[in-house]
Amino acid sequence: MCQNSVVLRVLFLCYTVPVNLILFEAHEIGKALPRRDERTIHLLKVLHKKAGDSFEAGLLDGGRGSGKIEKINLDGSLNFSLDAQGSPPPRLPVRVAVGFSRPIQVRRLLRDLSSLGVEAIDLLGTELGEKSYRDTKLLDDGGARSALIEGAAQSRDTAIPVLSVFNDVENWLRQSPWKGHRTLPLLIAADNVRPEGALSRIAPTKRPMVLAIGSERGWSDRERDLFETAGFSRLSLGSRALRTETACVAAAVLALEKIGELG
């Protein structure tokens, strides 16, 4: 399959796949699931499950298996049991750093990157990015975590990427959160303005990847110099200007294809 077909196929899956795994947290086991909980609504209204029926389920940061609706209560809540002995899929050795964008875009990109199985996501302040976007409440009201969990549930995963926030590119490069890898990662900054090559044309590799994607206005010249000093290759994603969320998914898919994780 050609690379363009791979990207289109995975982009389609990211935006169309329904919830395929009902995820529970450890503190919810043994308790009733409220009537207005999205999982209750999905089980009863979308999947049309009844008392005694089983469904695909998993424990967040734990195993996968099946759940069973033990009882539907008069108040609309339901009691469930969970058998999650199966192993979740492995996290994939791709780290994505992205400049802050509009909160609704951040939510979508967190969901989609989580569904692709990347191991970590870093949100960065950038020199050309809108400063007010850094004040998003997603990071405080549980919205970001909810988006990551939604993405995991779509892809039948029980683990979510590690999410971190950095004030600026310089601070992120100084801390280099990818240094824990045994193998030195391939460092790539997406750049359609002053590229040194194209991400689609790099050779297949077994090395982990770190991808940096700018906010809507891209990188400043100073940030490009910082990436060059830190050993990043500036590679294009094509000739078109992409939305940040689209660029994130496209870059992640290309990276996964290069490291042989798309099958």
C-alpha angles and dihedrals in degrees: 000000000000119000094249090055091049092052094047092048094052093042088054092050093049093056100038111033113109126217104295101173128042106221125205131187122229094250091057096060111110093018130102117258108235121246094243095047110120090232092054090049091048094049097045104030103030104029093029092222121173135198108297094026122125129220139182109273145160144188115248107252087004140074135317128235137107139315129207130208103232097179141354108217128217091251090057096255119123137217117221142180126215133210107184109164099132123100120250120233114273120262111253121240097246123114118194123200116188135180115246113270134173111319093243089053092048090054093051095046092049090052095047097044089049090052090053090057101240113167100227142011124201122194112209137196108228132195095240096037123104105267094211091063089070089068093066114143091217089094094053106033097053094256094120093049090046090054091050091050091048090054092049091050091052092055097042092250128138099199128072130207120267106257121208135171127216127187095224145348093263092056091046092051091047092054093040095194091194093069092100092077116107089218119055106251124234105252117215132173114194107231127164094175104059104009125171092202142324128289090220091060102052117111122259112270142183093215121108115253134226114198124193118195122183129225121264094293094046126221130336118234089251091055090049089054090049091052091049092051090049092054100257122149113223107223131174129234091209136292098295128089107241133198111256093247092049092048090051094053094042092050093046092050092050090048092050090049091051093052091047099249099127095070 
